[in-house]
């Protein structure tokens, strides 16, 4: 389902994000947008940038949310968005 290569793995490693974490942040949320915010089972919040490649999703990069992004994400989650 996900397309990984040396380049996108290098980008997420620069942000101390593991491949499994980026995938977990995307599931089970359906992908409708290019930028997706997700919560890991450990409580870590990530932004994952993806592009649709027909049969797979290519993760462009992933990084931990900053303080402002965390507030927005948690506010939306409380409001049911």
C-alpha positions in Angstrom: 0.0 0.0 0.0 2.9 2.4 0.7 5.8 3.2 -1.6 9.1 3.6 0.1 12.6 4.3 -1.3 15.9 5.6 -0.1 14.9 9.3 -0.6 11.6 9.3 1.4 13.1 7.1 4.2 16.0 9.6 4.5 13.6 12.5 4.8 11.6 11.0 7.6 14.7 9.8 9.4 15.9 13.4 9.5 12.8 14.1 11.6 13.4 11.0 13.8 10.3 9.3 12.4 10.2 5.6 11.6 8.5 4.1 8.5 6.1 2.2 10.8 5.1 5.4 12.6 4.3 7.2 9.4 2.1 4.3 8.2 0.4 4.0 11.6 -0.4 7.8 11.5 -2.1 7.3 8.2 -4.3 4.3 9.1 -7.2 3.9 9.4 -7.9 7.4 8.3 -8.9 7.5 4.6 -6.6 9.6 2.5 -8.4 12.5 0.9 -5.8 15.2 1.4 -2.1 15.4 0.7 -1.2 16.4 4.3 -2.6 14.1 7.0 -2.2 14.5 10.8 -2.3 11.3 12.8 -1.9 10.0 16.3 0.3 7.0 17.1 -0.7 4.5 19.7 2.2 5.9 21.8 0.5 9.3 21.7 3.0 10.9 19.3 1.4 13.3 16.8 2.8 13.3 13.2 2.1 15.2 10.0 2.5 12.9 7.0 2.7 14.3 3.5 1.6 11.8 0.9 0.9 11.6 -2.8 -1.3 9.0 -4.5 0.5 6.7 -6.9 -2.4 4.7 -8.4 -1.9 1.4 -6.5 0.1 2.8 -3.6 0.7 5.9 -1.5 4.1 7.5 -1.6 5.1 9.1 1.7 6.9 12.3 0.7 8.0 13.1 4.3 6.7 12.9 7.9 7.5 15.0 10.9 6.3 15.6 14.5 3.7 18.3 14.9 4.9 21.5 16.4 3.1 23.1 19.3 0.7 25.1 17.1 -0.1 22.1 15.0 -0.8 20.0 18.0 -3.2 22.5 19.4 -5.1 22.6 16.1 -5.2 18.8 15.8 -6.4 18.3 19.3 -9.1 21.0 18.9 -10.3 19.4 15.7 -10.4 16.0 17.3 -12.4 17.3 20.3 -14.9 18.9 17.9 -15.2 15.6 15.9 -13.6 16.9 12.7 
